Amino acid sequence: MAIGIVTISSNFKGDCSRIDADYLLYTDNLKKPVPFTEYFDVIDHRIKKLPMPNKTFKYCEIGNIDKYGQWAPVNIDPNDSKADKRLLKKIRGGDIILPEGNTILLSKTRIYLKKIVLVLPDNNIYFTSAFFQVKPLKTISTDNNIRGAIGYLLLYGVLNQALIAASRYGKNYPTLDIDDLKKLYVCQNKVETFIKDDKTISNASIITEKKQAIMENFNDIHKVLNSLGS
């Protein structure tokens, strides 16, 4: 029987009533810890309320996204008397965001389901505010074309367990919020090795190509993400 000994790490800074063993193991073994915000800008949609469009638009709820980030938005016409009243009420109540292109959406609940979305450069799809948005920085890549995809692969693979553990830390139900990410520390060595790897760059190119083709064929994307351990 293997026994692990960890010290309570200060790499996740915040008051907490629940101790998560996976997160303690993760933080205790961090080499050269750096803030999550060294690689991602965390966008706070709470600052600005977005009104509902006055014409037909595409909208995605959590259930419209699969574990590969494939979306299946519904068309909503706010002027149609037969439109889904439940959705209209939610959206009018503020459950709507319009993400910037080349950013990434993370689910605020049950991050272990990997509802992670890479947003297209010319995005015109609205999403539920049950997602929040992070923007990969130039520290991930100086190449604007693949920076978003590398960040997406990073969150889907190397950093996913950290996101899961952080979502449970100090909570009775797994939720992830903006403050969690601003307090989160990651292993610089692992991140730097991953983002500079030729395979990562090649996979990011595949992801970018398929996404920009409006994701007509997901097979290649599935292969890439499965190789990360989906």
LUMDONU-833612 format. One record per atom (N, C-alpha, C): x, y, z. Coordinates in steps of 0.05 Angstrom, whole numbers, padded with zeros to 5 digits, always signed. Layout:
% LUMDONU-833612
XYZ...
This chain:
% LUMDONU-833612
+00017-00024+00000+00000+00000+00000+00018+00025+00000+00012+00043-00019+00028+00068-00021+00016+00089-00003+00033+00103+00012+00023+00125+00029+00037+00151+00020+00020+00171+00014+00031+00197+00006+00030+00216+00029+00051+00232+00032+00051+00253+00053+00053+00280+00039+00034+00297+00046+00035+00324+00034+00034+00345+00056+00043+00368+00050+00040+00391+00067+00017+00408+00056+00003+00422+00074-00018+00439+00064-00006+00463+00050-00010+00464+00024+00003+00484+00007-00011+00511+00008+00004+00532+00004-00008+00559+00002-00010+00568-00027-00007+00549-00046-00008+00556-00074-00036+00564-00083-00056+00554-00068-00084+00564-00073-00091+00581-00049-00092+00607-00054-00094+00626-00031-00124+00633-00027-00135+00626-00005-00163+00632+00000-00173+00618+00025-00194+00628+00037-00206+00615+00060-00222+00591+00051-00221+00570+00066-00234+00545+00057-00242+00528+00080-00265+00515+00078-00274+00497+00099-00271+00468+00090-00266+00463+00064-00264+00436+00055-00236+00432+00043-00223+00411+00051-00196+00404+00041-00199+00383+00019-00188+00388-00004-00189+00370-00026-00162+00356-00029-00162+00330-00025-00136+00315-00026-00122+00317-00053-00138+00315-00075-00126+00316-00101-00113+00343-00106-00126+00364-00096-00114+00391-00100-00088+00394-00083-00089+00384-00058-00065+00386-00041-00042+00370-00054-00047+00347-00065-00026+00332-00079-00016+00348-00103-00034+00360-00117-00026+00376-00140-00008+00399-00132-00017+00415-00113-00002+00439-00105+00023+00432-00091+00023+00410-00075+00047+00403-00061+00070+00395-00079+00063+00385-00103+00083+00376-00122+00089+00397-00144+00079+00421-00140+00084+00442-00161+00114+00449-00160+00125+00451-00184+00152+00461-00188+00150+00488-00202+00163+00508-00191+00161+00535-00202+00132+00543-00206+00116+00545-00185+00088+00553-00188+00086+00582-00197+00068+00586-00216+00062+00613-00226+00032+00616-00227+00022+00640-00226-00007+00644-00227-00019+00635-00254-00043+00625-00252-00059+00618-00277-00060+00642-00295-00062+00666-00283-00065+00690-00298-00039+00699-00313-00018+00683-00309+00006+00687-00325+00002+00679-00354-00018+00661-00358-00023+00650-00384-00051+00656-00395-00069+00664-00377-00096+00669-00386-00107+00695-00372-00120+00711-00388-00135+00734-00378-00163+00724-00371-00173+00729-00347-00199+00720-00339-00219+00743-00343-00239+00739-00360-00257+00760-00368-00282+00759-00350-00289+00781-00338-00311+00782-00319-00336+00794-00333-00355+00776-00340-00379+00786-00354-00399+00798-00335-00393+00797-00309-00412+00809-00290-00411+00839-00291-00389+00850-00303-00386+00879-00303-00406+00892-00321-00413+00879-00343-00431+00891-00363-00453+00872-00370-00478+00881-00367-00502+00865-00373-00507+00867-00404-00512+00844-00416-00517+00843-00445-00547+00841-00450-00559+00859-00466-00587+00857-00472-00592+00834-00492-00617+00824-00493-00624+00804-00512-00626+00816-00540-00616+00804-00561-00618+00814-00588-00648+00817-00596-00654+00835-00614-00682+00840-00622-00689+00825-00648-00671+00808-00657-00676+00792-00681-00666+00764-00676-00671+00746-00694-00663+00718-00691-00633+00715-00686-00626+00698-00666-00598+00694-00659-00594+00665-00651-00568+00657-00651-00561+00630-00642-00552+00631-00613-00560+00610-00598-00556+00610-00569-00549+00582-00560-00529+00580-00542-00521+00554-00531-00523+00553-00501-00537+00532-00491-00536+00526-00462-00515+00505-00457-00510+00499-00432-00491+00478-00425-00497+00452-00439-00522+00445-00440-00530+00420-00453-00526+00419-00483-00521+00442-00495-00516+00443-00524-00487+00438-00531-00470+00433-00511-00441+00429-00515-00434+00400-00506-00417+00387-00523-00408+00361-00514-00380+00362-00503-00368+00339-00495-00342+00340-00482-00319+00346-00501-00325+00348-00527-00304+00356-00546-00306+00385-00554-00324+00400-00540-00327+00428-00546-00344+00433-00571-00358+00412-00581-00375+00415-00604-00401+00428-00595-00410+00448-00609-00435+00461-00601-00458+00455-00620-00482+00457-00610-00506+00453-00627-00526+00475-00618-00521+00500-00626-00538+00522-00617-00566+00520-00628-00584+00532-00613-00612+00534-00622-00617+00562-00633-00635+00564-00653-00642+00590-00664-00665+00601-00647-00663+00626-00638-00684+00639-00622-00693+00664-00635-00719+00666-00640-00731+00690-00651-00747+00703-00629-00738+00725-00617-00752+00737-00594-00779+00749-00602-00784+00751-00628-00809+00762-00637-00830+00741-00645-00821+00716-00642-00839+00693-00650-00855+00685-00625-00881+00685-00628-00899+00678-00606-00895+00649-00597-00884+00632-00615-00880+00604-00609-00852+00598-00598-00836+00619-00594-00809+00615-00583-00810+00603-00555-00789+00590-00548-00787+00577-00522-00788+00598-00500-00810+00599-00485-00813+00619-00464-00794+00616-00441-00786+00591-00435-00767+00586-00414-00740+00599-00421-00731+00595-00445-00706+00607-00454-00707+00637-00455-00729+00647-00465-00732+00677-00467-00731+00689-00440-00744+00677-00420-00744+00688-00393-00716+00688-00381-00701+00666-00386-00673+00664-00375-00656+00686-00388-00658+00688-00414-00641+00707-00428-00648+00736-00421-00673+00742-00419-00681+00769-00411-00671+00775-00382-00668+00754-00366-00659+00757-00339-00629+00759-00337-00615+00759-00360-00586+00763-00360-00569+00738-00365-00582+00716-00372-00567+00691-00377-00557+00691-00406-00540+00709-00413-00530+00711-00440-00503+00726-00441-00484+00715-00457-00459+00728-00462-00453+00725-00492-00437+00743-00502-00427+00741-00530-00397+00741-00529-00385+00717-00529-00356+00715-00525-00340+00728-00548-00317+00738-00541-00298+00747-00561-00286+00723-00576-00278+00728-00601-00266+00707-00616-00238+00700-00605-00230+00675-00611-00204+00664-00602-00201+00664-00572-00223+00661-00558-00222+00657-00529-00234+00630-00522-00234+00623-00497-00243+00597-00488-00264+00599-00466-00285+00583-00469-00306+00583-00449-00303+00559-00430-00306+00564-00404-00305+00542-00384-00331+00542-00369-00341+00518-00365-00366+00515-00350-00361+00522-00321-00380+00536-00309-00378+00543-00280-00384+00520-00262-00398+00500-00272-00405+00477-00255-00395+00451-00269-00388+00432-00252-00379+00405-00262-00359+00406-00284-00337+00420-00279-00316+00423-00299-00305+00396-00308-00309+00375-00292-00299+00349-00300-00313+00338-00324-00336+00349-00332-00350+00341-00357-00336+00352-00382-00317+00370-00378-00301+00381-00400-00318+00396-00420-00337+00412-00409-00352+00429-00427-00335+00454-00432-00315+00451-00449-00296+00472-00455-00298+00479-00485-00302+00505-00491-00307+00513-00518-00286+00532-00528-00274+00526-00551-00257+00545-00565-00274+00562-00584-00275+00588-00579-00292+00606-00593-00280+00614-00620-00295+00613-00641-00285+00620-00668-00278+00650-00670-00259+00656-00687-00250+00684-00689-00272+00704-00695-00291+00696-00713-00313+00714-00720-00339+00706-00707-00338+00699-00681-00361+00688-00667-00385+00706-00668-00408+00694-00674-00434+00708-00672-00455+00692-00657-00445+00672-00641-00462+00655-00625-00462+00665-00596-00486+00667-00585-00489+00675-00557-00489+00649-00540-00480+00652-00515-00478+00630-00497-00491+00637-00470-00498+00616-00455-00508+00620-00428-00486+00632-00410-00493+00648-00391-00474+00659-00372-00464+00638-00352-00473+00613-00355-00462+00591-00339-00434+00584-00348-00425+00596-00370-00397+00595-00379-00384+00621-00371-00358+00620-00365-00343+00645-00365-00319+00642-00384-00307+00664-00390-00289+00666-00412-00260+00672-00403-00241+00657-00415-00213+00663-00410-00199+00668-00437-00180+00686-00437-00166+00693-00462-00137+00685-00460-00127+00667-00477-00099+00660-00477-00081+00684-00483-00060+00686-00468-00041+00709-00471-00018+00701-00489-00002+00721-00496+00022+00716-00513+00042+00698-00499+00040+00695-00473+00058+00677-00459+00053+00648-00468+00030+00642-00479+00023+00616-00489+00035+00612-00517+00031+00633-00534+00042+00632-00561+00040+00661-00573+00061+00668-00588+00061+00693-00602+00046+00691-00629+00038+00667-00636+00024+00663-00661-00006+00666-00657-00017+00688-00667-00045+00694-00663-00064+00672-00674-00055+00658-00694-00071+00638-00708-00077+00614-00691-00057+00605-00675-00060+00580-00660-00060+00585-00630-00057+00609-00621-00056+00615-00592-00080+00604-00577-00104+00609-00589-00129+00600-00576-00130+00570-00574-00122+00556-00595-00122+00527-00595-00102+00515-00576-00079+00527-00573-00059+00517-00553-00070+00521-00525-00083+00544-00520-00095+00548-00494-00117+00528-00488-00133+00522-00509-00154+00503-00507-00144+00475-00499-00123+00466-00513-00110+00440-00508-00098+00440-00480-00087+00462-00471-00075+00464-00445-00096+00460-00423-00119+00473-00426-00141+00471-00407-00154+00443-00408-00155+00431-00431-00167+00405-00434-00149+00383-00423-00123+00387-00425-00104+00367-00417-00089+00372-00391-00066+00386-00394-00047+00390-00372-00059+00403-00348-00076+00423-00352-00087+00438-00329-00115+00429-00320-00126+00408-00333-00153+00401-00327-00157+00391-00299-00138+00374-00289-00141+00364-00262-00139+00386-00242-00123+00406-00247-00122+00429-00229-00148+00444-00228-00161+00447-00251-00187+00460-00252-00208+00445-00237-00207+00418-00240-00227+00401-00225-00223+00403-00195-00198+00401-00186-00192+00402-00158-00199+00430-00146-00193+00451-00161-00199+00478-00152-00229+00482-00150-00244+00469-00167-00273+00472-00167-00286+00459-00142-00271+00441-00129-00281+00427-00105-00271+00439-00079-00250+00455-00082-00236+00464-00058-00253+00484-00042-00260+00476-00018-00276+00493+00000-00305+00494-00006-00316+00475-00022-00343+00476-00031-00357+00449-00027-00383+00450-00024-00399+00425-00022-00407+00415-00049-00405+00432-00070-00413+00424-00097-00392+00435-00116-00383+00420-00136-00361+00429-00153-00369+00452-00171-00359+00476-00164-00364+00499-00181-00337+00514-00185-00335+00528-00207-00311+00542-00213-00319+00571-00219-00306+00590-00206-00312+00618-00212-00287+00634-00218-00291+00659-00224-00269+00676-00232-00249+00679-00210-00257+00681-00186-00238+00684-00163-00221+00659-00160-00233+00635-00165-00218+00610-00164-00194+00611-00183-00199+00621-00207-00178+00621-00227-00157+00643-00221-00166+00664-00209-00147+00686-00202-00129+00677-00179-00138+00658-00163-00122+00648-00140-00106+00623-00148-00112+00611-00171-00100+00586-00178-00071+00589-00187-00054+00570-00178-00026+00569-00187-00022+00544-00204-00004+00545-00224+00001+00522-00241+00031+00518-00243+00038+00494-00253+00066+00486-00255+00078+00498-00280+00096+00517-00277+00108+00530-00300+00123+00511-00318+00138+00492-00306+00153+00473-00322+00135+00456-00340+00113+00446-00329+00095+00429-00345+00081+00446-00367+00073+00470-00360+00059+00487-00380+00078+00494-00402+00102+00503-00395+00122+00511-00416+00130+00487-00434+00133+00464-00422+00140+00440-00438+00118+00434-00457+00093+00435-00448+00070+00429-00465+00067+00448-00488+00067+00474-00482+00061+00494-00503+00083+00497-00524+00107+00487-00517+00130+00489-00536+00134+00463-00551+00119+00442-00544+00122+00416-00557+00112+00417-00586+00128+00405-00604+00120+00405-00632+00093+00392-00636+00087+00371-00621+00062+00357-00624+00039+00375-00616+00042+00391-00595+00022+00409-00586+00016+00430-00608+00037+00440-00620+00034+00460-00641+00020+00448-00665+00027+00423-00672+00014+00409-00694-00015+00405-00688-00021+00395-00664-00049+00391-00656-00065+00416-00656-00053+00438-00647-00066+00464-00647-00073+00473-00675-00056+00467-00694-00062+00474-00722-00085+00458-00733-00087+00432-00725-00110+00415-00733-00136+00427-00721-00135+00432-00695-00159+00443-00682-00168+00469-00695-00149+00487-00700-00156+00513-00712-00168+00510-00740-00156+00492-00756-00166+00488-00783-00195+00477-00783-00200+00458-00766-00226+00446-00765-00247+00465-00754-00239+00480-00733-00258+00499-00721-00265+00521-00741-00246+00531-00756-00251+00552-00775-00267+00543-00799-00267+00516-00803-00284+00505-00824-00312+00499-00813-00319+00513-00792-00345+00510-00778-00349+00481-00769-00327+00468-00763-00327+00442-00750-00344+00422-00765-00341+00420-00792-00357+00402-00808-00350+00373-00802-00325+00368-00794-00316+00340-00789-00301+00340-00762-00311+00326-00743-00299+00327-00716-00280+00304-00711-00277+00286-00730-00260+00262-00725-00232+00269-00716-00219+00288-00731-00192+00295-00724-00190+00308-00697-00210+00325-00690-00211+00338-00664-00214+00318-00642-00231+00298-00646-00235+00277-00627-00209+00262-00622-00194+00256-00643-00169+00241-00640-00149+00257-00623-00148+00283-00629-00129+00300-00614-00136+00301-00584-00162+00306-00578-00170+00308-00550-00169+00282-00536-00175+00260-00549-00174+00234-00537-00145+00227-00529-00126+00237-00545-00098+00232-00539-00089+00246-00513-00105+00266-00505-00098+00281-00480-00111+00267-00456-00128+00248-00461-00141+00233-00439-00168+00245-00432-00187+00244-00451-00213+00256-00446-00230+00238-00429
